[in-house]
Amino acid sequence: MSVNDEREDLIRRITETQRDLGRLLARHPSPLFRSHLTMRQLKVLMILAVNGSASGQDLAHGLGVGLGTVTGIVDRLVTQGLVSRHEDPHDRRVRRVELTPDGVALMEEINDTGIEHYRRIMDHLDTETLRALDHVTRTVRAVAEDLAEEGSPSVKG
């Protein structure tokens, strides 16, 4: 087996294992599944959780939809009490959207629940395995950060 074949086989096995792990973790109850959010609404909440706030144009660009579609999505999130709109302090013509305290709490609950399930798994690993996992995840994060800095599109707030 060539080095490239071995790399491809390892990448395939790792991604299959991660997919299987995701399926196992998805069996646990999550606030995400109890919510009545559409995928686009969840994406808006995620963009806002990362960026703090965003204009309608920012959200439209991030979702790949028109401003009219974003307006409807944000209206429904406002009705649910998860986001609010306010005037941009730097440009009064622009309305910014941000998470409300309920929106922040929901996003934290979704994230915390996933981390709790993952933590339960790690509690059963020996210290040597945890050291190796720490090294690998830090390395993966560093590569992901480098790739993100190379110009991956992102929604700027």
N, C-alpha and C positions, 0 to 999 in steps of 0.2 A: 504494500500500500504506500503510495507516495505521500509526501508531507501535505500537499494540498488535499488529497483524498481524506487523510486523517483529520485535518482541520475541518473539512466539510462534515465529516461524520460526527466529530465532537460538537460542532455548532448545532447540528440537527438534534443530537441527543440532549444537549442542554436546553434547547428551545422546547423540545417535546416534554422534558421534565418540568420546565417552568409552566407550560400549558397545563400539565397534569396537576401541578401544585395549585395553580389558579382554580382549577375545577374543584379540587378538594376544599380550598378555602371558601369557594362560593357556596358550599353546602351549609355554611354557618349563617344564621340570621344576620342581616345587615340592615342598618337604617336606610340604606340606599334602596333596598327592595320594599321597604315599608312606605317610602315616599311615593308621591304621585307625579314625579318629575318625568318629563320627556327627555330623550337623549340631548336634544338641543338646549333645554333648560339646564340640564346638568352641566353641559359644556360651558354655558354662560357662568354658572356658579364656580366652576373650576377656573375659568379665566380670571374672574374677579378675586378668587381666593389667592391666586398667584400674584396678580398685579395690583390688588387693592381697589382699583377702580378702572373704568374704561368708558370711552365715549361710545355712542351708538355705532359710529363708523369703525372704531376699533373692533367692536363685537361682530359687526357684519363681515369685516375682513377675516377675523379669526374663525368664524363659522362658515365662511364661503357662501353667504346669503345676502340678500338685499336689505337695505335699511328698514323697509316696511315689515319684513319678516322679523327682524330684531325687535322692532317696536312691539309687535304682538307677543313675542316671547317674554320681553321685559315686563309688559303689562301684566301678564299672568303671574310672573314672579313677584311683582309688586303686590298683586292681589293676595298672594300666599304669604306675604310679609317677609320674603326672603331677600329682597333687594329694595333699594330706594334710588330715586333720581335726584340729582341736585345740579345746580349751576356750576360750571367750571370756573374756579376763581381767576384763571388766566384768560378766559375767553367766554364772556357771558352768552355768546351765541351757542355754545356747546353745552349739552346736558351730559353729565357723567352718571354712571350707574355704579353702585357699590353694594356690598353685602350689608344687610341689617344684622343686628346681634343674633337674631334667629337664624339667618343665613350662615353666619360664622359658626354658630353652634352646630348646625346640621353638617357643615363640611368637616368640622372637627370630629363630630361623632362618627361620620363615615370613615374618615382616616384612622381614628383611634380604634375603631372596631377591627379594621383590617390588621392594624399593628398588633392588637391584642391576640388575634388568632395566630399570627406569625410568631409572636413572642412565646405562645404555648408550645409551638414546635421547637423553637430554639432552646427552651428550658429543658428539653430532653436530649440535647446534644452535649457531648463531652467537650471539655475546654480546648483540646487540640483542634477539634472540628470547628469550634467557634472562632478560634484564631485564624484558621484557614478561610473560613467564611468572611470574617472581617477583612482580611487581606483582599480577597476576591471582590467583594462588594465595593470596597474603596477604589480598587483598580477600575472596575466597571464604571463607577460614578465619575472618576477622573477622565476616562475616555469619553463618556457622555457629555461632560462639561466642555471638553476640548471640541467635540463635534458641534455642540450648540454654539460655541463661539465662532466657528467657521462660517456662520451665516445661516443657520436654520431659521426659517420664518417663525416669528413669534409675535404675540399680541403685546404691544407696548402700551402701558397705561399712562 
